[in-house]
Amino acid sequence: MSPNGPRILPVRNPYTGEFDYEITPPTPEELAQTCTRLRAAQVTWGAAPLEHRIEVLSRWADELDAAYGPLSAADYADTGGCLISLIAPRVVAGSVRAWAADAPRVLAAAARSGTSSIMPSISFRTQLVPYPLVGVISPWNGPLMLSMLDPVPALFAGSAVIVKPSEVAPRFTEPLMATIRAVPELAGVLTFITGDAQTGQELIGQVDMLCFTGSVPNGRKVAQACAARLIPAYLELGGKDPAVITASADLEAAATAVLRGAAFGTGQVCFSIERIYVQEDVHDEFVDILARKAGQVKLNYPDIDDGEIGPFGFDRQAKIADEHLADAVAKGAVIRAGGPSQELGGGHYMRPTVLTEVNHGMLLMREESFAPFMPVMRYRTEDEAVELANDTSYGLSAAVIAGTAAEAARIGERINAGTVSLQDTFLTLFKTRDIGTNSFGDSGLGGDRTGPASILRFLRKKALLTQSAPPAPLARPATPAAPGGRP
């Protein structure tokens, strides 16, 4: 970067290790101009009938489908070959179509009208007013899919949206912006900018509400910055998800579920399984099965299109994972499968890693590892399993696998987590259209991010009250005098 030139940020390829891409963040002045343009266009967008927004966004869904190849290829490069990149464009297009079907019913149900229960002469009705400009700061681990989780309902609500994806995984923005520009009405109210933490801080200063997905430390900084401006912040932060396996569980099925839940996407998913508690009578058998299955998983190296485990999307995460692993081994943990990260062709890989003899004094049992770790710990009683599962500062999601769904549900109801998968793991994706949840502990802040009510985050409720009787006077009402003197 020249002294008077633009800031240029190099971007590392997680598969090759090379810096083969670059982004140019907007200057503060350029960002302000972009936000001013979005606000101006939002006035018409928000005032238009919902049917208009449905028609425009449905056309965009068609553009997303048509651009599947470039979108998935860019996301695939951003993630080093993560399998979720192959479905991400379809997930986004499906979300648009789902909201096109659901938004009319949800918004109609949120509208209220009637007569005051306190004063019958007063009638009321609600007006739903969208926040003019919504800011979104999205993470690197599911770049395309997670960048669109909040913007889609916000657009249906009538807001304009500006998104800053992670500087670690920004390649998908070019083909995505091409689909947005293909729908001119949408291009007026939706855009992406690229940049780092500095750009994110500047974005918070320009918007009316902020949606953030990322780590707890960064989430605290975002919350503080939004609080200083008195704007709402919706945060989805880290997880340290437990899985409880009971003695009655099908251990083969449980091991398959745990492996998928812990190692999918190299464990770089906020709701990955990171702690496993197994009833002591079946602990050893379960570990043997899990270690065997883990050893059969293939890396996607040297062929990016062959294998289930890709490199860490962010090379710094490999260092964190190795620190957690070394800490556990130094404190007595035993590695049964996998091991430290390794550099292959410039990418940083870690095989699914099973550990035993772990305890809650170890980093990998307390801090988010974002790695394919499967530390397995014994428990004796159901009460102890629940106590161990809840011994965390996080509370995003969890899993319970038992002999029956009823047994799993009994335990799941006692675990402090926003989403609990029963008889499987990694079911969080399948709730998005149907049910909203809240995070526990440090895992998040704000209302529903999924389910029908999630669109209501982007709307402020106004009450319009109409008086049909004469206005009440200010004068004190007369009171009858008591017999023989004062009232």
C-alpha positions in Angstrom: 0.0 0.0 0.0 1.3 3.4 -0.9 1.3 6.1 1.8 -1.7 7.9 0.1 -3.2 4.9 -1.7 -5.9 2.4 -0.7 -5.5 -0.2 1.9 -4.9 -3.6 0.2 -5.2 -6.8 2.2 -3.8 -10.0 0.9 -5.9 -13.2 1.4 -4.4 -16.6 2.0 -5.6 -19.7 0.2 -6.2 -22.3 3.0 -5.5 -25.2 0.6 -2.2 -24.0 -0.9 -1.0 -21.6 1.7 -0.4 -19.0 -0.9 -1.6 -15.4 -0.8 -3.4 -15.5 -4.2 -6.2 -13.0 -3.7 -6.6 -9.5 -2.3 -9.3 -7.1 -1.1 -9.5 -3.4 -0.9 -11.6 -2.1 2.1 -13.6 1.1 1.5 -12.3 4.3 3.0 -14.5 5.7 5.8 -15.8 8.3 3.3 -16.7 5.6 0.7 -18.4 3.5 3.4 -20.5 6.5 4.5 -21.5 7.2 0.9 -22.5 3.6 0.4 -24.6 3.6 3.5 -26.3 6.9 2.4 -27.2 5.4 -0.9 -28.6 2.3 0.8 -30.7 4.4 3.2 -32.1 6.5 0.3 -33.2 3.3 -1.6 -34.6 1.7 1.5 -37.3 4.4 1.7 -39.0 3.0 -1.4 -38.1 -0.6 -0.6 -39.6 -0.5 2.9 -42.8 1.4 1.7 -43.5 -1.1 -1.1 -46.0 -3.9 -0.6 -44.6 -7.1 0.7 -45.7 -8.7 -2.6 -43.2 -6.5 -4.4 -40.3 -7.6 -2.2 -41.3 -11.2 -2.7 -41.3 -10.8 -6.5 -37.9 -9.1 -6.5 -36.3 -11.6 -4.1 -37.8 -14.5 -6.0 -36.0 -13.3 -9.1 -32.8 -13.2 -7.1 -33.3 -16.8 -6.1 -33.3 -17.7 -9.7 -30.1 -15.8 -10.3 -28.5 -17.7 -7.4 -29.5 -21.0 -8.9 -28.0 -19.9 -12.3 -24.8 -18.9 -10.6 -24.4 -22.1 -8.7 -21.1 -23.0 -10.4 -19.2 -19.7 -9.7 -20.7 -19.4 -6.2 -19.8 -22.9 -5.0 -16.3 -22.7 -6.6 -15.5 -19.5 -4.8 -16.8 -20.7 -1.5 -14.9 -24.0 -2.1 -11.7 -22.0 -2.5 -12.5 -19.8 0.6 -12.8 -23.0 2.7 -10.1 -25.2 1.2 -12.7 -27.7 -0.1 -15.2 -27.9 2.7 -18.1 -30.1 1.6 -20.7 -27.5 2.8 -19.5 -25.2 0.0 -21.2 -27.7 -2.5 -24.6 -27.0 -1.0 -24.2 -23.4 0.2 -25.7 -21.7 -2.9 -28.7 -24.0 -2.8 -29.2 -23.3 0.9 -29.2 -19.6 0.3 -31.6 -19.8 -2.7 -33.8 -22.1 -0.6 -33.9 -19.7 2.2 -35.0 -16.9 -0.1 -37.9 -19.1 -1.4 -38.8 -20.2 2.1 -39.1 -16.7 3.3 -41.1 -15.7 0.2 -43.6 -18.4 1.3 -43.5 -17.7 5.0 -43.2 -13.9 5.4 -46.8 -13.0 4.6 -48.2 -15.3 7.3 -45.6 -14.3 9.9 -46.0 -10.6 9.4 -49.8 -10.8 9.3 -49.8 -12.7 12.6 -47.6 -10.0 14.2 -50.1 -7.3 13.3 -52.5 -6.5 16.1 -55.7 -4.5 16.2 -58.6 -4.1 18.7 -60.0 -2.2 21.6 -58.2 -1.3 24.7 -59.0 -3.6 27.6 -58.5 -0.6 30.0 -60.4 2.1 28.1 -63.2 0.9 25.7 -63.3 4.2 23.8 -59.7 3.7 22.6 -58.9 1.4 19.6 -55.4 0.3 18.6 -53.5 -1.1 15.7 -49.9 -1.9 15.2 -47.5 -0.7 12.5 -44.3 -2.6 11.7 -41.5 -0.3 10.7 -38.3 -1.8 9.4 -34.9 -0.7 10.7 -33.6 1.4 7.7 -30.1 -0.1 7.5 -29.0 -3.4 8.9 -25.3 -4.2 9.2 -24.0 -7.8 9.1 -20.5 -9.0 10.0 -20.2 -12.7 9.0 -17.5 -15.4 9.8 -15.0 -17.3 7.7 -16.1 -20.8 8.5 -19.2 -20.9 6.3 -18.6 -17.8 4.2 -21.5 -17.7 1.7 -24.2 -19.5 3.8 -23.6 -17.7 7.1 -23.3 -14.3 5.4 -26.9 -14.6 4.2 -28.6 -16.0 7.3 -29.6 -12.6 8.5 -29.8 -10.5 5.4 -32.6 -12.6 3.7 -35.3 -12.0 6.4 -34.1 -8.4 6.9 -34.7 -7.7 3.2 -38.2 -9.3 3.3 -38.9 -7.1 6.4 -38.1 -4.0 4.3 -34.6 -3.1 5.5 -31.6 -2.3 3.4 -28.6 -4.5 4.3 -24.8 -4.1 4.1 -22.6 -7.1 4.8 -18.9 -7.3 5.7 -17.7 -10.9 5.4 -14.5 -12.1 7.0 -11.3 -11.0 5.4 -10.2 -14.6 5.7 -12.8 -15.8 3.2 -14.0 -13.1 0.9 -13.8 -14.7 -2.6 -17.5 -15.5 -2.8 -18.5 -11.9 -2.7 -17.6 -11.3 -6.4 -19.9 -13.9 -7.9 -22.6 -13.1 -5.3 -22.5 -9.4 -6.1 -23.0 -10.3 -9.8 -26.3 -12.0 -8.9 -27.3 -9.0 -6.9 -26.6 -6.6 -9.7 -28.7 -8.7 -12.0 -31.7 -7.6 -10.0 -31.6 -3.8 -10.0 -34.2 -3.3 -7.3 -32.3 -5.5 -5.0 -28.9 -3.9 -5.8 -30.3 -0.7 -4.4 -30.7 -2.2 -0.9 -28.2 -5.0 -0.6 -24.4 -4.8 -0.9 -21.2 -6.4 0.3 -18.1 -4.7 1.3 -14.7 -6.3 2.1 -12.4 -5.4 4.9 -10.9 -6.3 8.3 -11.8 -5.5 11.9 -11.2 -1.8 11.2 -13.8 -1.8 8.5 -16.2 -3.7 10.8 -15.8 -1.0 13.5 -16.5 1.7 10.9 -19.6 -0.2 9.8 -21.0 -0.3 13.3 -20.9 3.5 13.3 -23.1 3.7 10.2 -25.9 1.2 10.7 -29.2 1.1 12.7 -28.7 -2.5 14.0 -25.9 -5.1 13.8 -25.9 -8.9 13.3 -22.6 -10.6 14.2 -21.4 -14.1 14.0 -18.0 -14.9 15.5 -15.9 -15.5 18.6 -16.9 -14.5 22.1 -14.0 -12.0 22.5 -14.9 -10.2 19.3 -18.6 -10.5 20.1 -18.0 -8.6 23.3 -16.2 -5.8 21.4 -19.1 -5.6 19.0 -21.7 -5.5 21.8 -19.8 -2.7 23.5 -19.6 -0.7 20.3 -23.3 -1.1 19.6 -24.2 -0.3 23.2 -22.3 3.0 22.9 -24.5 3.9 20.0 -27.7 2.4 21.6 -28.4 0.2 18.6 -29.5 -3.4 18.9 -27.0 -6.2 18.4 -27.7 -9.8 17.6 -24.8 -12.0 18.4 -24.2 -15.7 17.6 -20.9 -16.6 19.3 -18.9 -19.7 20.2 -19.9 -23.1 21.4 -18.4 -26.0 23.3 -21.1 -28.5 22.6 -21.4 -31.6 24.7 -22.7 -35.0 23.6 -24.0 -37.5 26.2 -24.0 -41.2 25.3 -25.9 -43.5 27.6 -25.3 -47.1 28.4 -28.4 -48.1 26.4 -27.4 -46.3 23.2 -26.6 -48.1 19.9 -22.8 -47.5 20.1 -22.1 -47.9 16.4 -24.7 -45.4 15.5 -23.6 -43.1 18.3 -20.0 -43.1 17.2 -21.1 -42.4 13.6 -23.1 -39.4 14.8 -20.4 -38.1 17.1 -17.7 -38.4 14.4 -19.8 -36.4 11.9 -20.8 -33.9 14.5 -17.2 -33.3 15.6 -15.3 -33.6 12.3 -17.5 -32.1 9.6 -15.9 -29.1 8.2 -12.7 -29.9 10.2 -14.7 -29.1 13.3 -15.0 -25.5 12.2 -18.7 -25.1 13.0 -20.0 -23.3 15.9 -22.3 -26.3 16.8 -19.6 -28.9 16.4 -19.4 -31.6 19.1 -16.4 -30.7 21.2 -17.0 -32.7 24.5 -18.2 -36.3 24.8 -19.5 -37.9 28.0 -20.1 -41.7 27.9 -21.5 -43.9 30.6 -18.6 -45.8 32.2 -20.0 -49.3 31.5 -19.8 -48.7 27.7 -16.9 -46.1 27.7 -14.2 -48.4 26.5 -16.2 -50.1 23.8 -17.5 -46.7 22.5 -13.9 -45.3 22.4 -12.7 -48.3 20.4 -15.5 -47.9 17.9 -15.0 -44.1 17.6 -11.2 -44.4 17.2 -11.7 -47.0 14.4 -14.2 -44.8 12.5 -12.0 -41.8 13.0 -9.0 -43.6 11.5 -11.0 -44.3 8.3 -11.7 -40.6 7.5 -9.6 -39.3 4.6 -8.0 -35.9 4.1 -8.8 -34.0 0.9 -5.1 -33.9 0.1 -3.5 -34.4 -2.4 -6.8 -34.3 -4.2 -9.1 -31.5 -3.0 -12.1 -33.3 -4.4 -11.4 -36.6 -2.6 -11.7 -36.9 1.2 -13.9 -35.7 4.0 -11.5 -33.4 6.0 -10.1 -30.2 4.5 -7.5 -27.9 5.9 -8.2 -25.3 8.6 -9.8 -22.3 6.9 -7.8 -20.0 9.0 -4.2 -21.0 9.6 -4.2 -19.4 13.1 -6.8 -21.9 14.1 -4.4 -24.8 13.6 -2.0 -23.2 16.1 -4.8 -22.8 18.7 -5.8 -26.5 18.2 -2.3 -27.6 18.7 -2.0 -25.6 21.9 -5.2 -27.2 23.2 -3.9 -30.7 22.3 -0.5 -30.2 23.9 -2.1 -28.9 27.0 -4.3 -31.9 27.3 -1.5 -34.4 26.7 0.7 -32.6 29.3 -2.1 -33.0 31.8 -2.5 -36.7 31.2 -4.8 -37.1 28.1 -4.2 -40.1 25.9 -4.5 -39.8 22.1 -6.4 -42.8 20.6 -6.6 -41.5 17.0 -5.3 -38.5 15.1 -2.9 -36.1 16.6 -1.3 -32.6 16.1 -1.9 -30.6 12.9 0.4 -31.2 9.9 1.2 -29.0 6.9 0.5 -30.6 3.6 1.0 -28.6 0.4 0.7 -25.3 2.3 -2.5 -26.2 4.1 -2.8 -27.0 7.8 -4.6 -30.3 8.4 -5.7 -32.2 11.5 -7.1 -35.7 11.4 -10.1 -36.5 13.6 -8.5 -36.8 17.0 -9.9 -39.0 19.8 -8.7 -38.6 23.3 -9.4 -40.3 26.6 -8.4 -39.6 30.2 -9.5 -36.0 29.8 -10.9 -33.7 32.5 -12.3 -30.1 32.8 -8.9 -28.7 33.8 -7.8 -29.0 30.1 -8.2 -26.3 27.6 -9.8 -28.6 25.0 -12.6 -29.3 27.5 -13.3 -25.6 28.4 -12.3 -23.3 25.5 -13.7 -23.5 22.0 -11.2 -25.4 19.9 -12.8 -25.2 16.4 -11.0 -28.4 15.5 -11.9 -32.1 15.0 -11.3 -33.1 18.6 -13.3 -35.9 20.2 -12.3 -35.9 23.9 -14.2 -38.7 25.7 -14.9 -38.6 29.4 -16.6 -41.2 31.6 -19.6 -40.6 33.8 -21.4 -42.8 36.3 -24.9 -41.4 36.8 -27.3 -39.4 34.7 -27.0 -36.6 37.2 -23.3 -36.5 36.7 -23.6 -36.5 32.9 -25.9 -33.4 33.1 -23.6 -31.7 35.6 -20.6 -32.2 33.3 -22.5 -31.1 30.2 -23.6 -27.9 32.0 -20.1 -27.2 33.4 -19.3 -24.6 30.7 -19.5 -20.9 30.0 -21.1 -21.8 26.6 -24.6 -22.9 25.8 -25.2 -23.0 22.0 -26.2 -26.6 21.4 -25.8 -30.1 22.6 -26.6 -33.7 21.8 -27.9 -36.8 23.6 -27.9 -40.4 22.3 -29.7 -43.0 24.3 -31.5 -46.3 23.9 -34.8 -44.6 23.4 -35.9 -41.1 22.3 -37.7 -40.7 25.7 -34.5 -41.4 27.6 -32.6 -38.9 25.4 -35.3 -36.3 25.8 -35.3 -36.6 29.6 -31.6 -35.8 29.7 -31.7 -33.2 27.0 -34.3 -31.2 28.9 -31.8 -30.7 31.7 -28.9 -29.5 29.5 -28.5 -25.7 29.2 -28.2 -25.2 25.5 -30.3 -23.4 22.8 -30.6 -26.5 20.6 -30.4 -30.1 21.7 -30.1 -32.9 19.1 -31.7 -36.1 20.3 -30.6 -39.5 18.9 -28.2 -37.8 16.5 -25.8 -34.8 16.4 -25.5 -31.7 14.1 -29.3 -31.3 13.6 -29.2 -27.5 14.1 -29.4 -26.7 10.4 -32.7 -28.4 10.2 -34.5 -26.0 12.6 -33.9 -22.8 10.7 -37.3 -22.5 9.1 -39.4 -23.8 11.9 -38.3 -22.8 15.4 -36.5 -20.1 17.1 -34.1 -20.6 20.1 -32.0 -18.6 22.5 -28.4 -19.3 23.4 -27.3 -19.9 27.0 -24.2 -18.4 28.6 -21.6 -16.7 26.4 -22.9 -18.3 23.2 -25.0 -15.4 22.0 -27.2 -12.4 22.6 -30.6 -11.3 21.2 -33.8 -12.9 20.0 -34.6 -15.6 17.6 -32.1 -16.0 14.7 -34.1 -18.9 13.2 -37.7 -19.8 12.9 -40.7 -17.6 11.9 -40.1 -14.9 14.5 -36.6 -14.2 13.3 -37.9 -11.7 10.7 -39.4 -9.6 13.5 -35.9 -8.7 14.8 -35.8 -6.2 11.9 -39.1 -4.5 12.6 -40.0 -2.0 15.3 -43.5 -2.1 16.5 -45.6 1.1 16.7 -49.0 1.4 18.3 -51.5 3.7 16.8 -54.2 4.6 19.4 -57.5 6.3 18.4 -59.8 7.9 21.0 -63.5 7.9 20.0 -64.7 9.7 23.2 -64.0 13.4 24.0 -60.5 14.0 25.4 -60.3 13.8 29.2 -59.9 17.3 30.8 -56.9 18.1 33.0 -59.1 19.4 35.9 -59.4 17.3 39.0 -62.7 15.4 38.9 -65.3 16.6 41.4 -66.0 14.3 44.3 -69.1 14.3 46.5 -68.8 15.8 49.9 -69.1 13.5 52.9 -72.1 14.1 55.3 -71.3 16.9 57.7 -68.0 18.2 56.3 -65.0 17.4 54.1 -65.1 14.9 51.3 
